Every structure is written in C-alpha cells, then in structure tokens.
Amino acid sequence: MSRHTRRRYGAGILMVVLLLLFIGLLAALLWLLFGGRGGETPSSGPTQSDTSPTTDPTASEPAATVPTVTEPSTAPPTTVHREYKDGHYLQTKAPDWNLILVNQWNWLDADYYQTLVQEYVTTYSKYGKMDSRVHEALTQMIDDANAAGKFGLYGAYLFRTVERSNNNWNKRVQQNLNKGYSQQEAERLAQSIQARGYTSEHNAGLAADLECTGYTGLNEDFDQSPAFAWLKENCCRYGFILRYPKEKQDITGVIYEPWHYRYVGVEAATEIMSRGICLEEYLEEKGL
C-alpha cells in the first residue's frame, strides 16, 4: 500500500471515529434531557407559567388557578351587611332581648312573643305589667322622678297583648275608612298611631306610656310638663329612651309620642339620647 493510500485510509478511520463519538455524545445529551420520563406526564405538574388548560378531565388544575384557602378572620368586619324594605332598616340578626327592633317593617317573632307571655310577662310591677327584666328599672325611674319633682308620674299603658293591639288597630282603620280614606291609606294612617299586633313595642313588654298630673290622655302637650323635661334629661340613666322623637317620624313610621319610653339598656340609651338619634339609626349604625 502506498504512502498516499495509507493516509487516505487513516483519515477515513478518524472521521468514522469522530462521527461515532459525536453520535455518542448526542445520545448521552438526549438521555440526560429526557431519559427516564418515557413520555409520562411530569409528576410535579405544570409550573405557574404554564396556563394552558388540560384536556384530561381527571388532571389537576394548574397551580396558578387554585385559590388560596385562608382561615376565617376573627377581626370585626369592616363593613356591615344591611337590608332594607321600602327604605327602612331590617334587623337581620338576633340581638339581645333589650335591642329587639319592633315596628311595621320588623315584626315580633311569634315564638318569642309566646315565650315572653309564658315566662316574663307573668306578674305585675308597681306600675303595671311588662317584661319582668324591666320592672326594676321602670319602677326606679318613676319613683326617682316623683321624688325629684312630685310630678305624679305613673305608667298608663305597659304590656299589651297582640289581640288587643289588633283590636285597637282595626278600630282605627275603620275610623279612617269612615272618613273616606282608601283601605291602603286607612291602614297606613292607622299604623302611624296605633300599631297592629306583632308590630307594637308594647307586645314586646319593653315599652311604657307615661302620664302625670295635669297631662293625661297621651297627648303631645305632655312635652310641656315638668315630668317630660326630667325624663328627657334622665331616662337614659335607667336604660330608657324617648322612642318616637318629633324629628324622626319618617324613620320610625310613628307620630311624635313624648309619652312613649322604650327600654334598651343603659349603654345604648346613653348614646341614643346624647346624640339625639332614634333606635333605628342606632341599630343600623351598629349592624344589630
């Protein structure tokens, strides 16, 4: 074999060896990249950057779309859910007994009324019959008022049954019908003066209509009496509020009643009377 031939033969072998080495390196690289996966779905699932939806109905959703579950906060909510009917606040929670809202938009629960009658409105206090949990506060308020000014103050009307409320309301409706009002208007006017059953605070045993010497008959001129001046200044100390102020009739839906006092507890009464708001406004602000 000539020298020239041997050189060509050696160069050919070298190229084959280099080619085999290249193929071997390429195969090793491919194995490192894909070896052991065999076409199976990666066990770790798609990364957060992979937002393509899977077509497999049994596959998990991409991690980026799974909502984070957190424990409920024990902090008070920053907003309070409120509901309204005809623009009037609806009490959607069950508050303490002394803060129950009773009006034509918030009817007294029938079961609560039955329990009240059977357990709490069973005996008379010094000034009448009402929720026994209010007896002491009412008695103390009236006694202190009379000691301070000899007003002759007393409880004219306290607890009232649902049946009696309905009878009074029906009579008032009929009076309005006799005056020529439509049924709807007759009922609306009646409700502003004489609440039907389950919409009267007297049914809840928490209200007291008060009269004093020289001011009887539940008339507006009660606010001219010295007893009224004392009550307006001091009733909150006993947990009572002037329930139906003159300037709040559009909120309460009831005419001005300077004789009607409602028990809510000392804390609530103090804020309500000092700020000149009504019970509806207080409960709405507190989310109660």
C-alpha positions in Angstrom: 0.0 0.0 0.0 1.4 3.3 -1.0 2.0 6.1 1.4 -0.8 8.2 -0.2 -3.3 5.4 0.1 -2.4 4.8 3.8 -3.0 8.5 4.6 -6.5 8.4 3.0 -7.3 5.2 4.8 -6.2 6.7 8.2 -8.2 9.9 7.6 -11.3 7.9 6.8 -11.0 5.9 10.0 -10.5 9.1 12.0 -13.7 10.6 10.5 -15.7 7.4 11.4 -14.4 7.5 15.0 -15.2 11.2 15.3 -18.7 10.6 13.9 -19.3 7.8 16.3 -18.1 10.0 19.2 -20.4 12.8 18.1 -23.3 10.4 17.9 -22.5 9.0 21.3 -22.3 12.5 22.8 -25.6 13.5 21.2 -27.3 10.3 22.5 -25.9 11.0 26.0 -27.2 14.5 26.0 -30.6 13.4 24.8 -30.7 10.8 27.6 -29.8 13.4 30.2 -32.6 15.6 29.0 -35.4 13.1 28.5 -34.2 9.9 30.0 -36.4 8.1 32.5 -39.6 10.0 31.5 -40.7 7.7 28.8 -43.4 10.1 27.6 -45.2 10.1 31.1 -46.7 13.3 32.5 -44.3 15.0 34.8 -45.2 14.2 38.4 -44.7 17.7 39.6 -47.4 19.1 37.3 -47.3 22.2 35.3 -45.4 25.2 36.6 -47.1 28.5 37.4 -46.1 29.9 34.0 -48.0 27.0 32.3 -51.5 28.4 31.9 -52.7 26.1 29.1 -55.8 24.2 30.2 -55.6 20.4 30.4 -57.9 18.3 28.2 -57.7 15.4 30.7 -60.8 15.7 33.0 -59.0 13.9 35.8 -56.0 16.1 35.7 -55.4 18.7 38.4 -55.9 22.4 37.6 -52.7 24.4 37.1 -51.3 25.5 40.4 -51.7 29.2 39.4 -55.5 28.8 39.2 -56.0 27.0 42.5 -57.4 29.5 45.1 -55.6 30.0 48.3 -57.5 28.8 51.4 -57.2 31.0 54.4 -58.6 30.7 57.9 -61.5 33.0 58.7 -60.5 36.2 60.4 -61.6 36.9 64.0 -61.4 40.6 63.5 -64.7 42.5 63.2 -65.8 43.1 59.6 -65.0 46.5 58.0 -68.5 46.7 56.5 -71.8 45.5 57.9 -74.4 43.8 55.7 -77.6 45.7 55.8 -81.0 45.0 54.3 -83.9 47.4 53.8 -87.6 47.3 53.0 -89.3 50.3 51.5 -86.2 52.3 52.5 -86.4 51.2 56.2 -83.8 49.2 58.1 -84.5 45.5 58.6 -83.0 43.8 61.6 -81.4 40.6 60.2 -79.5 39.5 63.3 -80.9 38.2 66.6 -79.8 40.9 69.1 -80.0 40.8 72.8 -83.6 40.9 74.1 -83.4 44.6 75.0 -82.4 45.6 71.5 -85.1 43.9 69.5 -86.5 46.2 66.8 -90.3 46.1 66.6 -92.1 48.1 64.0 -94.2 47.7 60.9 -91.1 46.5 59.0 -89.8 44.3 61.7 -92.5 42.1 63.2 -92.1 40.5 66.6 -91.4 36.8 66.3 -94.5 34.8 67.3 -92.4 32.2 69.2 -90.6 35.0 71.0 -93.9 36.5 72.0 -95.3 33.2 73.3 -92.1 32.7 75.4 -92.4 36.3 76.7 -96.0 35.8 77.7 -95.3 32.5 79.4 -92.1 33.3 81.2 -91.5 37.1 81.5 -94.9 38.8 81.5 -96.5 36.9 84.3 -96.6 39.3 87.2 -97.4 43.0 87.7 -94.8 45.5 88.8 -95.7 48.5 90.9 -96.7 50.4 87.8 -98.1 47.7 85.6 -97.3 44.6 83.6 -94.3 44.3 81.3 -91.2 42.2 80.7 -90.1 41.3 84.3 -86.5 42.1 83.3 -87.5 45.8 83.1 -89.7 46.0 86.2 -86.9 47.3 88.5 -85.6 49.9 86.0 -89.1 51.3 85.3 -90.1 51.4 89.0 -86.8 53.2 89.9 -87.1 55.7 87.2 -90.7 56.7 88.0 -90.0 56.7 91.8 -87.0 58.9 91.3 -88.8 61.3 89.0 -91.6 61.8 91.5 -89.2 62.2 94.4 -87.4 64.9 92.4 -90.4 66.9 91.3 -93.6 65.4 92.7 -94.9 65.0 89.2 -97.4 62.4 89.9 -95.8 60.3 87.1 -97.2 56.8 86.5 -97.3 54.1 83.9 -100.5 54.4 81.9 -100.0 51.6 79.4 -97.3 49.0 79.6 -97.5 45.4 78.2 -100.3 44.9 75.6 -101.4 41.6 74.1 -101.3 41.0 70.3 -105.0 40.5 70.4 -105.6 43.9 72.0 -103.3 45.6 69.6 -105.1 44.1 66.6 -108.5 45.2 68.0 -107.2 48.8 68.5 -105.7 48.9 65.1 -108.8 47.6 63.4 -110.9 50.2 65.1 -108.5 52.9 63.9 -108.6 51.6 60.4 -112.4 51.7 60.4 -112.4 55.2 61.7 -110.2 56.2 58.8 -112.4 54.4 56.3 -115.4 56.2 57.7 -113.6 59.5 56.9 -113.4 58.5 53.2 -109.8 57.2 53.1 -109.0 54.2 50.8 -108.2 50.9 52.5 -104.4 51.3 51.9 -104.3 54.8 53.2 -106.6 54.0 56.1 -104.2 51.2 57.2 -101.1 53.4 56.7 -102.5 56.2 58.8 -103.7 53.8 61.5 -100.3 52.2 61.8 -98.6 55.5 62.4 -100.8 55.9 65.5 -102.0 52.5 66.6 -99.6 49.6 65.8 -101.2 46.3 64.8 -100.3 43.1 66.6 -96.6 41.9 66.5 -95.6 45.4 65.3 -96.0 47.2 68.7 -93.3 47.5 71.2 -96.0 47.1 73.9 -96.3 43.5 72.6 -92.6 43.0 73.4 -93.1 44.2 77.0 -90.4 46.8 76.6 -92.4 50.0 76.3 -94.2 52.2 78.8 -96.7 55.1 78.0 -96.3 57.6 80.9 -98.7 60.2 82.2 -98.5 62.7 85.0 -100.7 65.1 87.0 -102.3 67.5 84.6 -101.1 65.7 81.5 -103.2 62.7 80.7 -104.8 61.2 77.6 -101.5 60.6 75.7 -101.3 64.0 74.1 -98.4 65.9 72.6 -98.7 68.5 75.3 -97.1 66.0 77.6 -93.8 67.5 76.4 -94.8 70.8 78.1 -94.9 69.0 81.5 -92.0 69.2 84.0 -92.1 65.4 84.1 -91.2 65.3 80.4 -88.2 67.6 81.0 -87.0 65.4 83.7 -87.5 62.2 81.7 -85.7 63.6 78.7 -82.7 64.5 80.8 -82.6 61.4 83.0 -84.4 58.4 81.3 -81.1 57.1 79.8 -79.7 56.6 83.3 -82.3 53.8 83.8 -81.9 52.3 80.3 -84.9 54.1 78.6 -85.1 56.3 75.6 -87.7 58.7 74.1 -88.7 56.2 71.4 -90.5 58.4 68.9 -88.9 61.8 68.6 -90.7 64.5 66.6 -87.9 64.9 64.1 -87.6 61.2 63.4 -91.1 60.3 62.2 -90.0 59.5 58.7 -87.6 56.9 60.1 -89.8 55.4 62.8 -93.0 55.5 60.9 -94.8 56.6 64.1 -96.1 60.0 65.1 -94.4 62.1 67.7 -95.1 60.4 71.1 -93.5 62.3 74.0 -95.1 59.9 76.4 -93.7 56.6 75.0 -90.5 55.3 76.5 -88.7 52.1 75.5 -86.1 50.1 77.5 -82.9 49.4 75.6 -80.3 49.2 78.4 -78.2 52.0 79.9 -75.3 51.8 77.4 -77.5 52.1 74.3 -79.8 54.6 75.9 -77.0 56.9 76.9 -75.7 57.0 73.3 -79.1 57.4 71.7 -80.3 60.2 73.9 -77.0 62.1 73.9 -76.7 62.1 70.2 -80.4 62.8 69.5 -80.9 59.7 67.3 -83.6 57.1 67.2 -83.4 53.4 67.8 -83.5 52.5 64.1 -80.5 54.7 63.5 -78.5 53.3 66.4 -79.2 49.7 65.4 -78.3 50.4 61.8 -75.0 52.0 62.7 -74.1 49.1 65.0 -75.2 46.5 62.4 -77.6 45.0 65.0 
